[in-house]
Amino acid sequence: MNGETRNGSRFCVIVPAYQEEARVGAAVGGIRAYCRDVVVVDDGSADRTAAEADRAGAVVLKHAVNQGKGAAIATGMAYALEHGYEFVVAMDGDGQHAPEDIPAFVEAYARTGDPVILGNRMADPRGMPLVRRLTNRFMSWLLSRRMGRRVPDTQCGFRLYRCEGFPAVPDASRRFDYDSEILLLYAEAGARIGAVPVRVIYGDEKSKICPVKDTLRFIRMLRRHQRARRVRAGKGKA
């Protein structure tokens, strides 16, 4: 794939990256076997993340300071909209997502047109550390209840977004809570949320997710979103 599907839809792959000089080059190289248009958003790294991504053939966008994964996705999406892409596939830059799964997202989008399609690791989570598996199941259960629909893996960052209608996420959700709040916004708008199975890849990389801190951030996000929803509902009745 050269950033274009069989029916002519253009897409790119967005890779948020922070301090990933050791892995981002290989990640970009693997992705470009399935999509030539790769956009790496270097989220304020102090190492050679940007240089390695550029050497591997990616378009590199840089944040002067670290702002969080959500901010990096927003920067990549703004680039995609400006350059006329129909949809994007978001992947991590640490090698945990398999580029071989990219075609599954593209095929699912061509078949369904769903505005957001999530990777689902939970059908076969072997290899996922136990604490992350339990945290993910809890968060997915809680978020599914709030959305009023079952979504098996709400925490997977490997996902597809259609550019048109992409929701604006509040600035307060700029880190890993971004992945959750954006799903709440899609559900609130009545949008379909699809899923495709993806494999789990864990090596010796150190996760940037802190189970306790990010779970608390997730709960605060739910409360904040609920308050904002009540405000929007009140304005709608006025």
N, C-alpha and C positions, 0 to 999 in steps of 0.2 A: 504494500500500500504506500502511495506517495502523498499522503495527506488528502486522499480523495477516494470515495467509495465507488462502487460499480455504477451507482445511479448519479454520480457527479457531485455528491455532497462533500464539501471540504471540511476537514477536521484537523486538529493538532493535539498533541499531548502536552499537558502542563505538568511540570515537575517542581514542586516546592523543595528547596534544598537549604540546609543549614549545617555548616561544618562537615561537608560530605566529600572532601577532596579525594579520599581514598576509594570512593565507590561511585560517585556520580558519573565519571567517564564511562565506566562499564555499563551503568544503567542506561545512559543515553545511547551508547552503541547498540545495546540490545533492543531498545525501543525503536531505533531507526531501521531495523530490519522489518518492522511492521508499520511504521509511520515515519516518513522522512521529516515531518514538521514537528520538531520538539522545542518547547519553550521552557527553559529552566529559570526559575525565579530564585535568585540567590538572596536569601532573607538575612542579610547583614553578616555573612560569614567573615571570619577573620583569617581563614585559610585560603587555599587555592581552589575552592569550589567553583568559582566563576571561570577561572582559567581552564580547569579540566573539562568543564561542560562545554566551553567554547571550542576547545581542541577536539572534542568528540563530535562536533557538528551542530550543537544546539544554538538557538537564539537565546541570549542571556540577558535577563532583566535583573537589575540589582536594587535592593533596599539598602539605604545607607546604614540603618540600624535594624536589629532584629525586631520584627513586629508580630511574628507568629504565622502559623500555617494558613490560617484563614485569610490573613492579609495577603499572603503570597498567592493564594488561589484567586483572590479578587484582582490582583495585579495581572495575573496571567489571563483571566477572563476578559479584562479590559483590552488587552492586546488582541485576543481572539476576535472580539467584537469589531475592533478597529480595522482588522485585516480580513474581515468578511468570512470567517469560519462559521459553519452551521452548528457544530458541536465540538466539545473538547472531551478528552479522556484525561482525568487527573490521576497521577501516580506518585508514589514516594521516590525519593532519590537515593535510598539506602539499599536498594536491591531486594526488598522484601516482596515486591510485586513482580510477577512473571510477565514479561512482554508478550509471551506466547498467548496470553489470555486476552490481548487487545482485540483480536478478530471477533471474539464472543460478544464483546460490547457493541462493536460495529454492526454485527449481524442482528443482534437483539434490537438495536435502534432502527435498523432498516425494516425490521418485521413489525415493530410495535409503535414506533414514533414516541415512546415514552420520554418525557423531558428530563428525567433523571433515572439512571440505571446503576444500581449498587453492585459491587462485588460481594459475594457471599462466601465467607471462609468457613462458616459454621456447619455446613453439611458434612465436612470431613476435617475437623480441626486438629488432627494429629500433628504434633510438632509445635503447636502453639503453647507457650508456657502456661501453666495452670492458672496463675494469678490473672493473666490477661484473658484467658478463656472465661473465667468466672466473672471478671469485671465486665467483659463484653456482653455476656449473656444477661447480666443484671441491667446494664444500660439499655440494651436492645429491648428487653421486656418492658422497662419503665417508659422508654420513648414510644414504643408501639402502643402502649396504653394511652399515652397522651395524644398520639396521632389518630387513634381509633382504627388502626389497621396493623396487621402483623408484618413487621419487617425483620427478617432473620439476623441481619448483621448491620446494624446502624452505625457501627464504629469503623467500618472498613473505609479507608481513604482512597481505594481504587474504585473509581466511579466515572460515569459519563454524565455530562450536563449539556443540554441544548442551550445554545447561546441566547436565542430569543426567549424573553420572559424570565431570564435568570434573576432570582430574587436578590434584593439588596439586604445583606445581613448587617444587623447593627454593629457599630464599632466595638461594642463590649465583647462580642464573640469573635476574637481574632486569633485564637489559638485552637486547641483541639476540640473545644466546644463548638466551633464553627461547623464541623461535620454534622453535628446533631441539630443545631438550630436551623440550618438550611433545610433539613428534612421537615421540621415543624412548619416552616414557611410554605414548602411545597404542599404538605398535607392540608394546611389551612386554606390554600387556594384551590383545593380539590384536584390537584394534579396526580396523575398516575405515577407510581414509583415502582420501577421494575428491578429485577435482580438476575444476575448470572453467577454460576459457581466459579470461584477462582481458587487457586492453590495457595497454600500457606508456605512461605519460605522464611525460615529463621536461621541465621548464621551466628557469627560472633559480634554482630553489630550491637551497640548499646541503644536501647529504645529511648526516645525522647519523651515518651509518655510516662508520667508518674501516676501510678494507679490511685493513690490516696488524693493527691493534690488535684488531679484531673477529674476524679469522681466528684469532689467537692465543687469544682468549677462547673461541672455538668449540672449538678443540682441547683447551683445558683442561676445558671442559664435557664433552667426550667421555670424557676420562680420569676425571673425577669421577663421571660417570654409570656408567662401567664398574665402578669400585670399589664404588659403592653397589649395583649389581646383584649383584656377587659376595657382598656382605654379605647382601642379601635372600635370595639363593639358599642361602647357608649357614644362615640362620635357618630356611628352609623345610625343610631336611634334618634339623634338630635335633629 
